[in-house]
Amino acid sequence: MKITLAQLKPTASVSENTALIIEAMKESSAGAVVFPEGMLSGYEVNNKNWLKNLSFSELKESAERIGDLAKQKQIDVIFGSAWQLNGAWSNCGLYINSIGELSHVYSKINLATMDKPYFKAGNSLPVFKFNGITAGIQICREVRYPEQWRFLAIRGAKIFFHLNNAQKPTDTIWEHLLISRAYENQSFVISVNAVSSTQTLPSFIIDPDGNVLVKTNPKKDELTTIDIQLSNLKSNFLSQRREDIINVAEYPFR
């Protein structure tokens, strides 16, 4: 399965971000393209008027344009965006499939401090089908919460899409966390970070054995395509966990 990491810098303009997404989709030779957190809407958490000036109708129209191209090219697209769910803004990961449908929306459940003034936290950890494979989405700091990833793995997730916008120089430690999330859950981790001049954390593709297959230059726009080998998926260690002592599946997530 060929996947393109679209490591780009979201702007404050939905129209500019839409153009960046569409350009990357056109350039990619893969069957799937994955973008960072906030790629469509921007991630302007330092602007207190950000969401007041953001048009949900414009976001929906842009998602439809992305869906039209996804259908035309028969590719899957995953990207982050502010999105309205039940009338409230959420920090979301969106999946548009190869027939152009917005088929999955994940609302970040573990909001960062900078998120909280703007977004309502999600309350579920759903999985979805991605090219016939069970997958899950996690966003940015949720890499710090391994129980969320394990819950998704128990639900069958074999690919984790980690949409990131980690800007602190100290966030470079997250590389080790991402390797752990892949290794302990015996799944692929596709982590795409946003470009920044202060950025020290690259984007990654990590296989189920914890091997780093892709590691980007974090300070530059970059499209990186790789063919991941799904034959490397396994569950031999995951299946040996002691459910009689700790049963993560009992967590109150749906």
Backbone torsions as a table, in degrees:
resi	resn	phi	psi	omega
1	MET	NA	118.8	-179.7
2	LYS	-88.0	129.8	-179.0
3	ILE	-129.7	137.1	175.3
4	THR	-106.1	126.4	169.3
5	LEU	-86.4	119.3	179.0
6	ALA	-103.0	84.3	180.0
7	GLN	-82.6	101.0	-174.9
8	LEU	-131.6	172.0	177.7
9	LYS	-107.6	110.4	176.2
10	PRO	-63.5	144.0	177.1
11	THR	-103.8	-176.2	177.1
12	ALA	-85.2	-1.0	-175.6
13	SER	-109.2	122.6	178.0
14	VAL	-62.8	-40.1	-178.9
15	SER	-65.4	-40.3	177.5
16	GLU	-66.3	-41.5	179.0
17	ASN	-65.2	-38.7	177.1
18	THR	-60.9	-42.8	179.1
19	ALA	-63.3	-39.7	178.3
20	LEU	-63.6	-42.6	179.7
21	ILE	-64.0	-47.1	-177.8
22	ILE	-64.6	-40.6	178.2
23	GLU	-61.7	-42.9	179.2
24	ALA	-65.3	-40.1	177.8
25	MET	-61.7	-41.9	-180.0
26	LYS	-66.5	-35.5	-177.4
27	GLU	-77.6	-28.1	-174.7
28	SER	-71.1	142.2	174.7
29	SER	-101.8	4.8	-175.3
30	ALA	-90.8	170.0	177.0
31	GLY	-87.2	-4.5	179.2
32	ALA	-151.5	142.3	177.6
33	VAL	-128.1	132.6	-175.7
34	VAL	-122.6	133.8	-175.4
35	PHE	-119.1	169.0	-177.4
36	PRO	-75.3	176.8	170.9
37	GLU	-59.3	136.6	175.9
38	GLY	68.1	20.5	-173.1
39	MET	-65.5	-37.8	-178.2
40	LEU	-82.4	-48.3	-174.4
41	SER	-84.3	-16.7	-164.2
42	GLY	83.0	168.2	-179.0
43	TYR	-135.4	72.0	-170.2
44	GLU	-96.9	57.2	-173.7
45	VAL	-72.3	-9.2	175.9
46	ASN	-89.6	-0.4	178.3
47	ASN	-110.5	109.2	-173.8
48	LYS	-65.5	-18.2	179.5
49	ASN	-97.6	7.5	-173.1
50	TRP	-52.3	-59.4	-175.5
51	LEU	-70.7	-25.9	177.2
52	LYS	-63.9	-30.3	-177.8
53	ASN	-97.2	0.5	-177.2
54	LEU	-91.2	132.3	-177.7
55	SER	-99.5	117.6	178.3
56	PHE	-68.6	-32.6	178.0
57	SER	-64.3	-37.2	176.8
58	GLU	-66.2	-39.9	177.7
59	LEU	-62.0	-44.0	-179.8
60	LYS	-64.9	-41.2	177.7
61	GLU	-62.8	-39.9	178.7
62	SER	-66.0	-41.5	177.7
63	ALA	-62.0	-35.7	177.1
64	GLU	-66.0	-40.4	176.8
65	ARG	-62.4	-42.3	177.6
66	ILE	-63.6	-40.3	178.1
67	GLY	-64.0	-37.9	178.9
68	ASP	-62.4	-42.1	179.6
69	LEU	-71.5	-37.5	177.4
70	ALA	-59.5	-41.6	178.2
71	LYS	-66.7	-42.1	-179.2
72	GLN	-62.6	-43.5	-178.4
73	LYS	-89.6	-10.0	-177.3
74	GLN	57.7	52.9	177.3
75	ILE	-127.6	158.5	176.4
76	ASP	-96.4	146.0	-178.0
77	VAL	-134.8	132.1	176.2
78	ILE	-127.9	129.1	-177.8
79	PHE	-152.4	159.0	177.4
80	GLY	-93.7	151.4	176.7
81	SER	-166.8	147.8	161.2
82	ALA	-62.8	138.9	-174.9
83	TRP	-151.6	146.1	179.5
84	GLN	-93.7	128.0	175.4
85	LEU	-125.9	120.8	-178.2
86	ASN	54.0	38.3	174.7
87	GLY	83.6	-1.2	-179.2
88	ALA	-118.3	147.6	177.7
89	TRP	-76.1	135.9	175.2
90	SER	-129.6	155.6	174.4
91	ASN	-91.8	109.3	-164.6
92	CYS	-122.8	157.4	165.6
93	GLY	-110.5	128.2	-175.9
94	LEU	-114.1	139.2	176.9
95	TYR	-118.9	116.9	172.7
96	ILE	-106.2	122.3	-173.9
97	ASN	-84.7	-179.8	-171.9
98	SER	-75.0	-1.9	171.4
99	ILE	-106.7	12.8	171.6
100	GLY	85.5	11.6	-178.3
101	GLU	-93.7	138.5	168.3
102	LEU	-78.1	94.6	-168.6
103	SER	-100.3	-9.7	179.9
104	HIS	-154.5	134.6	174.4
105	VAL	-130.3	122.3	176.0
106	TYR	-106.8	127.8	177.6
107	SER	-100.4	119.6	-177.6
108	LYS	-52.1	123.8	-176.4
109	ILE	-92.5	-22.4	-176.4
110	ASN	-115.3	83.9	-172.1
111	LEU	-72.6	142.1	172.2
112	ALA	-71.6	161.2	179.1
113	THR	-55.7	-39.5	-179.7
114	MET	-72.7	-19.4	177.3
115	ASP	-76.1	-35.8	-164.5
116	LYS	-59.9	-33.2	177.4
117	PRO	-67.8	-15.7	-171.9
118	TYR	-110.6	-35.2	-166.4
119	PHE	-117.8	150.7	168.6
120	LYS	-91.0	132.8	-178.6
121	ALA	-71.6	144.7	172.7
122	GLY	-71.7	169.5	-179.0
123	ASN	-135.7	22.9	178.4
124	SER	-147.8	157.7	178.9
125	LEU	-123.3	79.0	-177.0
126	PRO	-84.5	153.6	168.6
127	VAL	-105.5	167.3	179.0
128	PHE	-149.9	166.0	178.9
129	LYS	-92.6	125.9	178.9
130	PHE	-123.0	106.0	-176.4
131	ASN	53.5	38.8	177.8
132	GLY	83.2	-3.2	-179.4
133	ILE	-108.9	138.1	178.9
134	THR	-71.4	132.7	-175.5
135	ALA	-138.7	166.6	175.8
136	GLY	-143.2	158.5	177.5
137	ILE	-117.1	136.3	169.3
138	GLN	-130.0	153.3	-172.2
139	ILE	-125.8	123.8	170.2
140	CYS	48.7	-116.2	-171.3
141	ARG	-62.3	-9.3	179.5
142	GLU	-66.0	-8.8	173.0
143	VAL	-64.7	-19.1	179.7
144	ARG	-79.6	-5.6	-174.1
145	TYR	-118.2	82.5	-173.2
146	PRO	-62.1	-25.0	-179.5
147	GLU	-64.6	-30.1	177.7
148	GLN	-66.9	-43.6	-179.7
149	TRP	-66.9	-40.8	178.8
150	ARG	-64.4	-39.3	177.6
151	PHE	-59.5	-45.1	178.3
152	LEU	-65.0	-38.7	178.6
153	ALA	-63.6	-40.9	177.5
154	ILE	-64.5	-30.2	176.1
155	ARG	-77.5	-1.3	173.8
156	GLY	109.2	0.6	-177.4
157	ALA	-62.7	126.5	177.7
158	LYS	-114.6	-11.0	172.5
159	ILE	-131.9	128.1	174.3
160	PHE	-107.7	124.7	173.6
161	PHE	-99.1	115.0	-177.9
162	HIS	-108.1	106.0	-177.6
163	LEU	-93.5	120.1	-164.3
164	ASN	-123.6	150.4	169.4
165	ASN	-147.7	59.7	-176.8
166	ALA	-92.1	114.9	-171.4
167	GLN	-109.1	-13.2	-176.5
168	LYS	-77.2	138.9	177.1
169	PRO	-56.3	-30.8	-179.1
170	THR	-73.6	-11.1	-178.7
171	ASP	-70.4	-5.7	179.1
172	THR	-58.6	-23.7	178.6
173	ILE	-63.5	-20.0	-178.4
174	TRP	-64.0	-19.6	175.7
175	GLU	-55.0	-43.0	-178.6
176	HIS	-68.4	-36.3	178.0
177	LEU	-65.7	-41.4	-179.6
178	LEU	-65.1	-40.1	175.9
179	ILE	-61.9	-42.0	178.3
180	SER	-62.7	-43.3	-179.4
181	ARG	-61.2	-37.4	178.1
182	ALA	-69.5	-48.4	-173.9
183	TYR	-67.0	-45.4	-174.4
184	GLU	-72.6	-24.8	179.6
185	ASN	-103.8	1.2	177.6
186	GLN	51.5	49.1	-176.0
187	SER	-137.7	161.1	171.3
188	PHE	-76.9	140.5	172.1
189	VAL	-116.7	121.5	177.2
190	ILE	-110.3	101.1	-175.2
191	SER	-112.7	120.4	-178.0
192	VAL	-119.1	117.3	-179.5
193	ASN	-100.8	157.7	177.2
194	ALA	-84.2	146.7	179.5
195	VAL	-72.6	142.1	176.3
196	SER	-159.3	150.3	178.1
197	SER	-68.6	-22.4	178.8
198	THR	-95.5	3.2	-172.1
199	GLN	-71.9	133.9	172.7
200	THR	-124.8	-5.8	-177.8
201	LEU	-102.8	115.5	179.7
202	PRO	-71.3	-179.4	165.7
203	SER	-94.2	154.5	-173.4
204	PHE	-140.7	152.8	156.2
205	ILE	-123.6	125.9	-176.2
206	ILE	-125.3	134.6	-176.5
207	ASP	-89.0	173.9	-174.9
208	PRO	-64.2	-14.4	175.8
209	ASP	-94.6	5.9	179.3
210	GLY	84.0	9.9	178.1
211	ASN	-80.3	131.1	178.3
212	VAL	-82.9	110.3	-178.0
213	LEU	-87.7	-31.0	179.3
214	VAL	-138.0	135.7	174.8
215	LYS	-145.0	117.1	-170.3
216	THR	-92.7	173.4	167.5
217	ASN	-83.8	114.3	-170.6
218	PRO	-71.6	-10.0	-174.4
219	LYS	-103.0	8.0	-177.4
220	LYS	-137.3	147.8	173.7
221	ASP	-61.1	134.2	-173.5
222	GLU	-156.3	131.4	170.1
223	LEU	-107.5	121.3	-177.9
224	THR	-124.7	125.8	-177.5
225	THR	-116.6	136.5	178.8
226	ILE	-143.4	149.5	175.9
227	ASP	-98.3	105.2	-179.4
228	ILE	-84.3	144.6	-175.9
229	GLN	-96.2	103.2	-177.0
230	LEU	-67.3	-15.8	176.8
231	SER	-65.8	-14.8	178.8
232	ASN	-81.0	-6.7	178.7
233	LEU	-67.3	142.7	-178.6
234	LYS	-156.5	170.5	178.9
235	SER	-148.9	19.9	-173.4
236	ASN	-63.9	-38.9	178.4
237	PHE	-80.9	-39.2	179.7
238	LEU	-58.8	-36.5	-177.3
239	SER	-73.4	-11.1	-177.5
240	GLN	-94.7	3.9	-176.8
241	ARG	-63.3	150.7	-177.8
242	ARG	-86.3	88.7	-180.0
243	GLU	-70.4	-20.8	179.1
244	ASP	-71.7	-19.5	178.8
245	ILE	-98.6	-50.3	179.5
246	ILE	-134.0	122.6	179.5
247	ASN	-119.9	96.3	-178.6
248	VAL	-60.4	-28.4	-177.6
249	ALA	-66.2	-10.6	178.3
250	GLU	-84.9	-5.7	177.8
251	TYR	-59.3	146.2	-174.8
252	PRO	-80.6	45.1	173.1
253	PHE	-101.7	154.5	179.3
254	ARG	-113.7	NA	NA
